[in-house]
Amino acid sequence: MEIRNLAIQKPEHRPEYEEDLQVTLACRVVLYNDDWHTFDEVINQIIKATKCNFETARGLTFEVHVKGKAIVFSGEMKSCLEVSSVLQEIGLHTQIITE
């Protein structure tokens, strides 16, 4: 009979509460084109959601129109969820992607 020397490992620390987790995902909010909203509606909603200036929002809206979609915001997941939620208030179609 062979006797093996087994090392006893201490369990690794696992956070007891979700607040202990320090995971930060870099995410993006993608806005898709549709046939229902006017340029002004989309521009105003992008400004409301991202706090960007009119020129930036207009450029993003034009990109959505021409390419069918555009990344309108990048940041942490929590911020992306907030931005996406505001955009969806008027029925805009969004998606959050992780990097």
Summary of the structure (lengths in Angstrom):
residues: 99
radius of gyration: 21.9
end to end distance: 52.7
largest distance: 80.9
contacts: 230
relative contact order: 0.25
helix: 41%
strand: 20%
